[in-house]
Amino acid sequence: MADTTRVTVTLPTEQVAELRKPTDNVSGDVAEAVARQLRHQLLGADLLRHQEENGALTEEELAEARSRISGTASADGSAIAA
């Protein structure tokens, strides 16, 4: 198991109630949300660095990225049949 550090956070009561509906593992849910946010920040920094080095992404590149993210394109960029 990974090392952990206990921290105290304050969340809206409604969010805590929703987190506890499926499980009492609020710490696991919060850790997952933090990990997702950190990945988002790292990807944003990578994208900015790429654009600084290579220029802005074209509409075609953005469309391909969106289709890959949404799962509507294969790894080679071709469309996946529904």
Secondary structure, DSSP 8 states (H G I E B T S, - for coil): ------------HHHHHHHHTT-S-HHHHHHHHHHHHHHHHHHHHHHHHHHHHH-S--HHHHHHHHHHHHT-B-TTS-B---
